[in-house]
Amino acid sequence: MSIEGLLDKTTATLDEIRVRVGNALQRHPMCRQVQFDIVSVPRTARGGNWTISLHALEPAAVWEASDIVADIQAAYDLSSASA
């Protein structure tokens, strides 16, 4: 297996990404009250084609949620059918 194969992102629909983000945030005690919106965007220079808007009551929760979402963004690419 080549290194490129390991670095490829998994394609997912907006709904699949929304579920993954929601489940990940629910697993972290500080992030359970975080609300979010996921939006399809034109592909960026870093290769991403979706972004997220986070809304939290606790400032510390935003930092934790940002780290969680960054990991998910590194792994998933929005499928062209959803874009």
VENHUWO-V637790 format. One record per backbone hydrogen bond with DSSP energy under -0.5 kcal/mol. CO is the residue of the C=O (numbers start at 1). NH is the residue of the N-H. Records with the same first field share a line. If there is no record, write none. Layout:
BEGIN
CO: NH + NH
END
This chain:
BEGIN
2: 6
3: 7
4: 8
10: 77
12: 79
13: 17
14: 18
15: 19
16: 20
17: 21
18: 22
19: 23
20: 24
21: 25
22: 26
23: 27
24: 28
25: 28
27: 29
28: 31
29: 32
31: 34
35: 55
37: 53
39: 51
44: 47
48: 44
49: 41
51: 39
52: 54
53: 37
55: 35
57: 59
58: 61 + 62
59: 62 + 63
60: 64
61: 65
62: 66
63: 67
64: 68
65: 69
66: 70
67: 71
68: 72
69: 73
70: 74
71: 75
72: 75 + 76
75: 10
77: 12
79: 82 + 83
END
